[in-house]
């Protein structure tokens, strides 16, 4: 068993001479339990590693990765988890099925479309930006990633477009079941893979194709949003789509030090608060938010119909976001949130 740079994640592998690649299995110490994903036949050392830590579930990302699931389920008396469309096609008894959007021990299930089996899914861990992907992607040659051959896919074009979900999530580490995993640089590797495909316009998406999601934010900051820029492979500009129902607010009043924003009202009549006052907008309005305090803004929906707003900004890793109402600031590079007042002396705490 080989530990990885990701806390709680370890792997064991077997060389497949006929494929000229390694097959990989994963042990994950997750939130509230431990799981093995697409488990290969273990050796004594692998079992001793898991015996010491315990096991709570066996997860199979597609019906062809059943591998040694039955051995683990029986040895540790734990459930086998797979997607419903693949569950009945396995020899092992699947005791729980999952679908897109569910969570397993802190890892989100990402349903994949157009791949080899209808139940193919990946697991994504938001904090570490890591994805476990079974054999949806092959890590060959080492340092790169590709889809399996087109003849093995149900629909190669749909598979390529579906793979963009991991781009939208900003994946950093790609833990593949076949080939060499990619630690750091997974987003770029996936983008290179998609750009190399002919006949599929992967840098286009229609607004009606976006998947909206809401974070676990308290009311009224419950507006739904969809990441667009990363999905399309944008690196200098960020794009997002926000949808607000009556009474919802997209985010608290704020301004940026480095990132200049622009909103385009697509539908509805959202209310915009700025240093110049509060205004009701209408479809077709384009609003600029320059950097600094003059660009402070808060958008909400006080009307009777939903509002759809397209949002754009340059991307700057050195940006700091200020929230004047609560006197907070967010250092985006590190995700650190502190109070902006009172200001400290440079040598505070150093004497």
DARAGI-V717210 format. One record per residue. N is the residue number from 1. SS is DSSP state (helix for helix, strand for strand, loop for the rest). Layout:
# DARAGI-V717210
n->[N;N]
ss->[SS;SS]
This chain:
# DARAGI-V717210
n->[1;2;3;4;5;6;7;8;9;10;11;12;13;14;15;16;17;18;19;20;21;22;23;24;25;26;27;28;29;30;31;32;33;34;35;36;37;38;39;40;41;42;43;44;45;46;47;48;49;50;51;52;53;54;55;56;57;58;59;60;61;62;63;64;65;66;67;68;69;70;71;72;73;74;75;76;77;78;79;80;81;82;83;84;85;86;87;88;89;90;91;92;93;94;95;96;97;98;99;100;101;102;103;104;105;106;107;108;109;110;111;112;113;114;115;116;117;118;119;120;121;122;123;124;125;126;127;128;129;130;131;132;133;134;135;136;137;138;139;140;141;142;143;144;145;146;147;148;149;150;151;152;153;154;155;156;157;158;159;160;161;162;163;164;165;166;167;168;169;170;171;172;173;174;175;176;177;178;179;180;181;182;183;184;185;186;187;188;189;190;191;192;193;194;195;196;197;198;199;200;201;202;203;204;205;206;207;208;209;210;211;212;213;214;215;216;217;218;219;220;221;222;223;224;225;226;227;228;229;230;231;232;233;234;235;236;237;238;239;240;241;242;243;244;245;246;247;248;249;250;251;252;253;254;255;256;257;258;259;260;261;262;263;264;265;266;267;268;269;270;271;272;273;274;275;276;277;278;279;280;281;282;283;284;285;286;287;288;289;290;291;292;293;294;295;296;297;298;299;300;301;302;303;304;305;306;307;308;309;310;311;312;313;314;315;316;317;318;319;320;321;322;323;324;325;326;327;328;329;330;331;332;333;334;335;336;337;338;339;340;341;342;343;344;345;346;347;348;349;350;351]
ss->[loop;strand;strand;loop;loop;loop;loop;loop;strand;strand;strand;strand;strand;strand;strand;strand;loop;loop;loop;loop;strand;strand;strand;strand;strand;strand;strand;strand;strand;strand;loop;loop;strand;strand;strand;strand;strand;loop;loop;loop;loop;loop;loop;helix;helix;helix;helix;helix;helix;helix;helix;helix;helix;loop;loop;loop;strand;strand;strand;loop;loop;loop;helix;helix;helix;loop;loop;loop;helix;helix;helix;helix;helix;helix;helix;helix;loop;loop;strand;strand;strand;strand;strand;helix;helix;helix;helix;loop;loop;loop;loop;loop;loop;loop;loop;strand;strand;strand;loop;loop;loop;loop;strand;strand;loop;loop;strand;strand;strand;strand;strand;loop;loop;loop;loop;loop;loop;loop;loop;loop;strand;strand;strand;strand;strand;loop;loop;loop;loop;strand;strand;strand;loop;loop;loop;loop;strand;strand;strand;loop;loop;loop;loop;loop;loop;strand;strand;loop;loop;helix;helix;helix;loop;loop;loop;helix;helix;helix;helix;helix;helix;helix;helix;helix;helix;helix;helix;helix;loop;loop;loop;loop;strand;strand;strand;loop;loop;strand;strand;loop;loop;strand;loop;loop;loop;helix;helix;helix;helix;helix;helix;helix;helix;helix;helix;loop;loop;loop;loop;loop;loop;loop;loop;loop;loop;loop;helix;helix;helix;loop;loop;loop;strand;loop;loop;loop;loop;loop;loop;loop;loop;loop;loop;strand;strand;strand;strand;loop;loop;loop;loop;loop;loop;loop;loop;loop;strand;strand;strand;strand;strand;strand;strand;strand;loop;loop;loop;loop;strand;loop;loop;loop;loop;strand;strand;strand;loop;loop;loop;loop;strand;strand;strand;strand;strand;strand;strand;loop;loop;loop;strand;strand;strand;strand;loop;loop;strand;strand;strand;strand;loop;loop;loop;loop;loop;strand;strand;strand;strand;loop;loop;loop;helix;helix;helix;loop;strand;strand;strand;strand;loop;loop;loop;loop;loop;loop;strand;strand;strand;strand;strand;strand;strand;strand;loop;loop;loop;loop;loop;strand;strand;strand;strand;loop;loop;loop;loop;strand;strand;strand;strand;loop;loop;loop;loop;strand;strand;strand;strand;loop;loop;loop;loop;loop;loop;loop;loop;loop;loop;loop;loop]
